Amino acid sequence: MSEDTEESTEEYSYDEEYVQPEREEDLAAATFEELENPFKDKKPPQWSSEEVNMDVILDVPVTIAMEIGRAQINIRNLLQLNQGSVVELDRFAGEPLDVLVNGTLIAHGEVVVVNDKFGIRLTEVISPSERVRRLTK
């Protein structure tokens, strides 16, 4: 390592950059200028359903997941899980599964088999207003 490199590392020591105020009077609260909201007098645009072009979002990928239940266990029990272990979930057998899109509940359904693969038959779709209500909880 060259002398130039050693000097530059010492030069930027954190201890040297921090300055402790000598007196309590040297401390002052930060003050900020209030910013003006350029949109305060403007209303959001109102669009009719004919004006909204949904084509721009139709190819946006989302993650859809089906949840059969959840369980909370402590780390000790988690580390003891192995092949053949059974974890009891918070749902009863026969209860509908939750259908989540990007983590948001959008429907309930039941498991079906389609061409040797699992699928889900939607039994209840959550209305958009109910989805919004659940988000605000």
N, C-alpha and C positions, 0 to 999 in steps of 0.2 A: 504494500500500500504506500502511495507517495505521501509526502508531507502536506501537499495541498489538500488531499482528501481528508487527512486527519484533522487539519485545521477547520475545514468546512463543517465537519460533523460536530465538532466542539462549539463552533460558532452558533449553531441553531439549537442549543440546549433549551429544553422547556423551562428549566429552573431560572435561566437568565431572562427569559422573555416575560415571565409573570412578575408584575410589580405589586407588592402588597402596600396598600395605602397606610401612611404613617399615623393618620388620625381619622377618627370616625367622621369628622367634618369634611374630609376630602371625598367622601362618598356622596353621590347624588343619584336620584332616580332618573332613569331615561325618560325623555319626553319625545313624543311623536306628533307630527303635524296631522290634523284630521284630513282625510281624503274625501273628496266630493264624489258621490255616486252619480255617474253619468246617466244611469237608467232609472233614477228615483221617480221621475214623472212619466215614464213610459210604461205602457201596459204591454204584456206579452201578446204576440200576434195570435189571432183566433183563426184557425183554419177549419174549413169544412172537410168532410171525409173525401170529397172529390179532389181537393187540392193536395192532400198528403200523398206522396209517391212512396209507397212501401217497398218498391223494387230495390231501393238503395240498401236496404238492410236484409233482404231475403237470403243472401249468401253468407251472412255473418255466422260463424260456427258458435254453437252453444253446447254445454255439457248437460246431458240428461242422465239422471240417476234414479234408481228405485231403491227405497230404503225400507227394509222389513222391520227394523227396530234398532234400538240403541241400548247400551249398557255402560255403566260406570264401574270400573274396578280400580283397585289401587295397583301401584307399580309392582309390589311383591307378587300379587296374583297374576299380573300380566307376564312377568318373567317366568312363572311356573307353567304357562300354557304350552302344550305340545300336541302332537298328533293325537286325535281322539278326545281332546278336551272339549267340553261343552260350555258355552257361555250363554246364560239366560238373558233374553232380551226383554224390553219393557212392553212388548206387545203380546196379545193372546193369539193363539192359532186361529186362523180364519179371518182375522182383522185385515182390512185393506192395507196395501202398501202405500207409502208416500211417493209421489212422482215429483222430483225436484229438477228445475232447470236453473243452472248456475247457482245452486244452493237455495233457490226460492221455491216453496211449495206451490205447485200449480194444479195438482190433481191427486186423486186416490184411485187405486186399481187393484186387480187381482192377477195372480200369476197364471199364465197359460203356456202351452207348448205349441210352437209353430215350426214345422219341419225339423224336429229334433232340437230346437233351440228354445230357450226361455223367451217369453214375451210378456206383455202386460196388457190387460183389457181395462180401459179407463171406465171406472164406475161413477166417478164424480169429478167434474172439472171446477176448480175454484174460480169464481168470477173475478174479473180484474179489480173491481172495487174492494172485494174481500182481500185480495192479495195486497193491495195498497194499505188497507187497514191493518193487516198483520205485520207489515213492514214498520209501521209507526209504533208498535208495541214496545 
